[in-house]
Amino acid sequence: MHPVRRGRARLRRRRDAGRLQLGHPGHRRGGGRGRRAARPLIPAVAPAVARGPPRGRAASGGGARSADLGTGRRTSVASLSGVAILEEDVAAVKAATDIVAVVAAAGVALKRSGSQNFVGLCPFHREKTPSFSVNLAGFFHCFGCQKSGDAISFVQETDGVDFVAAVERLAAKAGVTLHYTERDEREKRTRRARLLEAMGDATTWYHERLLAAPDAARARAHLRRRGIDAEAVRHFRLGWAPDAWEELAKSLQLPRDVAKDSGLASATSRGGLVDFFRGRILFPICDVGGDPIGFGGRRLDDGQGPKYLNPGATPLYDKSRVLYGLNWAKADIVRAGEVVVCEGYTDVIGFHLAGVTRAVATCGTALTEDHVRLLVRFARRVVLAFDADAAGQAAAARFHEWEQRHDLDVVVAELPMGSDPGELSRDDPEALKKAVEAARPFMAWRLARVYAAADLGTVEGRARAANAAVAVIAGHPDPLVRDQYLLDVAARCRADIERLRSQVERPAGRPRQGPGHQAAARRHEGQRGGTLIVERDRPARPGDRAPSSPAARSASGRRSRLERDALRVAVRDPASALDWLDAVLFDNPFYAAVFAALAEHGTLEAAVAHSDEEVAGVLREVAGEAPASATVEEVFVHLSREAVVREVRRINPGRAAAEEGSANAAALALGPVQRVLTDHDASPEAQREAGVQLLTWLLDQAEERG
């Protein structure tokens, strides 16, 4: 079967099985073949993307609108989630909330100014003279950046949540019970509230055990040796899980379903419960608003099991979307305009103890794109402060593509070799602060490693260093930035600038990624730390081989590198890849053919056995390369983003006058999909939905073309 038709059938099967909701009025097909008027492609995503507030009425309450749902009662509907809360409940939350207390709890120091107003430094932009005003009537306004709103919108801004979540957080603090218009939503929110309550109770119970329990004496001594005093223990609410099987579950009398769903305990074959954490120091992991949603557990030196035990996925906790310490750091992150990203719980605490209170860390996982989306809500400058060992250096390299995609200013703080922030905060806190202050741009840091590993005193050493530096610089998408760094390379390596430019520049400004450049990068950039450091969007990785076929070698540039990443994902998990991807998403014809061969035969072995040598050779190459760090869903979104931009550009330019109307109509139809796919703040779910809408459209067009 032709891959396009097979892709359509696959989408229909998924749609019929309810895995993807594709249907909406704009997707109803007309009869007949040939060119049809473009259909609207507004994806079934957040209402804030698809439509604005009702005509003649502004959105209220920081993203809510009112509607009569036939009950005779007015409701407030969150524009970002479509969830409805009764309007009188929202009004009750506002009436019961002290906005001065809410703002102060976010770290804003307020001083009274007159009988009704308080002033302080704005939490939304950097300033030295207070221009942020809070009124006892329940509103805030900044005369500097012009942000204004009420307590709900303030929580939305500072916590990075939607309207409903902000109302829920304020309602919980004010003791207001919320009512939802849909039963499923009521049950979901009630369940979440029960889990949060259990996590809060467990945090308090564990914390009190660490402070006073006799069996926690060793844990307290361990923390003191690490420089974590009693004040830090209380600030970060550290805890101690006794080395007992069911003490927490029994003490809190946790219901069986709550204990299991929260991850606090697991069920036994005899119907009992066993505590998940036993004999460990616990670090509460909170959401942005400060509610505990999980724990990281560290065993003592003589304990059993892994050194760090992280929670599994729960309805509250997803490690790819949570950053430890963000709830404590967010106010200082906004004030400083930067966030420090480190690797572990004790590293975050170490930074705070050293006076750098804008540090966060991942929870037992590499940084993901969801983490980056979360970070950019608060700051655009990211300081990487991973431990100065091979693992930390390798992890830092993944930021290269995100720096461009999310408009980040990524810099690297180099820590002394063999040390970590926790140790430095105890032994030399000033060195830790200076490392952050002296952080250098990501590209400059990488080039410094190249120069440090080279012998610049010899002709051969300078030549090798220049080749390695060019390989690094070629990966940067900005030609002006590339040229500035090339000038530095020319000076350091005594090389001709025009020759360096010719090595870097390719047609359309695409970077050179030849085998020699990849080898130079491997030899020089990774030599010092013992680890290859290459951006995720480059083909070269440890164990990579240069493409052998002429067609594969011609696939250069960011787009084809992304498509090769898609092939990496596909050869390792063909079933999942064939659920999400299709050849029509590929721009490079050869890579599209390679993917089509894999889709045709279903497995890597069959595709290699039944394809021509050129396709089979690339499949074998890709199978032998290091696995792509992206998931199939992330690759799907990336390919869809490139495809929609490419399709819009294809539709409009060079059209004959007779076709101009249909071309513009098609471009307009793709507009909503493009906005979602290129919106850095859109949720991954929304972008996947938009990608599915695009893929359906592309398959339609491909089928029409024959």
C-alpha positions, 0 to 999 in steps of 0.5 A: 500500500502507498505510504500516504494511503497507509498513513491515512488508514492508520490515522482513521484507526486511531481516530476510530479507537478514540486515541485522537480527537480529530473530528470537528466541522472544519474537517468534513470532506466534500465529495469529488477529487481535484482541488478543493477550497481549503478547509479550516484547520483550527485544532481542537486545542485550548479555547484561548488559542482557537477563539477569544472572549465573546463579542462585546465583552472582555475576558474577566478575572484574568482569563475567565468568561461568563456563560449560562449553562442552562442551570440559571446560575452564571459560571466563570469559565477558564479560557485556558482549560475550558473548565467551568467554576460557578461564578459565585464561588470565584467571587467568594474566593476574591472576597476571602483573599487578602491580596496584600498577603498573596503578594507578600507571600510571593516574596514582594516586600511591601510598604504602606503608602496611604490608607489603601495602598502598599508599594514595593519592587515589581516582581515582573521586571527588574527595577530599583525604585518601587513602582508596584502598587497593591490596593486593599480593594483587591488589585495590583498595578505596576507603573513601570511594566504596566502589568495589573490585575487581581489576586487571581491574575497575580497567582497566574503570573507568578505561578505560571498556571491557568485561571482555574488552577489559580482560583483553586490555590487561593480557594484552598488557602481561603477555605472556600469550597469550589463547585464545578459544572461537570461531574467528571471535572468535580470528581477529578478536582476532588481526587486531586485535592485528596492527594494534595492533602495526603502529600501535605500531611506526609510532608509534615509527618516526615519533617517532624520525624527528622526534627525530633525522632530518636531514630533520625539522629543519624540523618541529622548528623549527616545533614550537619556534615553536609553543611545543612543546618536546622534553619535550612532543614526547616526552610526546605521542610526536609524529612526523615522516613523511618526504616519501618514498613508501614509507619507512615500509612498507619500513622496518617490512616491513609485510604488505600486508593490515596496511598497508592495514587499519591505514591506514598505507599504500595499495596501488599498481596495481603491487602495491606500497605507498605511505605514507599520511602524507608530509612531515607532523608526526604526532600519534598518536591513542590509544584510552582505554588508550593504544594508538595507533590512528591519526594526525593529520598536519599539513603544514608551511607550504610543503607540499602538500595540506590543512593537517591530514590525518586518518585514514580509518575502519579496524578500529581507528579511528572518528573519531566515537568517539575523542577525542584526548588522552583517554588522557593526560587521563583521570586528571586528568579524574576527579580534577577532575570535569570535562573540557575539550573543544577543537578540535584536536591542538595545542589539547590540547597547549597546554592541557597545557603551560598546566597544564590536563591534562584537555583532549581534542579531536575528530579532524577532526569535530564532536562526536557523541553517541558522544563524549558517551557516552564523556565521561560515563564520566569526568566530568559537567562539560564545559567547551567551549573552542572557538576564539573564532571563528564556527566554534567558537561554532556548534559549541558550540550542539550541546551544548544537547540533550546537556546534558539527555539525558546529565545534563551540566553544560555550561559555556563558556570564552570565549577572547580573540577571534582566539586559540586555546589553542595560541597562548595557552599560549605567549603567556599561559598564565594567561589560558588557565587563567583562561578555564577557571576562569571558564567560565559555564553554557551558557545564561548564555553564550548570553544574554551574547551576546544582551545584548552584541549589543543596545543596552540604553540604548534602549527598542527595544533592550531590547525586541529583547533581551528577545525574543531572550533569551526565544527562547533561554530557551524552548529549555531543558526545565527550567521552574525554570531558565527562570524563573531566567533570565527574572528576569535578563532582566526586570531587565536589560531592564526588562521585566514578568516575567509578560509574559515568562513568558507568552511562554515558557510554553506548554501542558504547559510547552512552549517557544514557537518562533514565527517572531518568536522565531526571527527575534529569535534570529537577529538578536541571538544570531548577530549578534556572532559572525556565526553563528547559534547554535541548539540542534540540537533547535529548528526554527530554523536558518540558512535555516529558514522558519517552517512555513506550514501550521496543522497544522505550526505546531501542532507545538511542543515537543521531540518535534515538533522531533525529528520535524521533524529526522526529516523533514529527514533523510528528504527528503535521503536517502529511501532510507536513511530509509525503511530505518529510519523508519516513520510509526508512530514519529511522535507528531504526526499531521501529521508522520506524514502528511508522512512517510507521503507521502514513504514512499508515493512514494519521492522528494521530487519525487514526494511533492510532486507527488502530495500535497495542498498542505498536505503538499507545502508542508511537504515543500518547507519542510523541503527548504529548511531546513539539513540535520539534523546527526543521522544517520538511525540517530541519528534512529531511536534518538531517535524510538524512545526517545520512542515507547516512553515514549509507548507505556508511558504510553498502555498503563497509565493509564485502563484498565478493570479488565477490561483491566488484566491485558493492559495490565500485560503489554504494559507489562512486555513493553516494559520491557526495550526502554525500559531499553535506549533510555533507558540513556545507557550502552547502545551505539548498536548495542544501542539500534538493536536495541531500536528495531527490536524496538519498531518491529516491535511497533508495526507489529503493534499498528497492524495489529491496530487496522486 
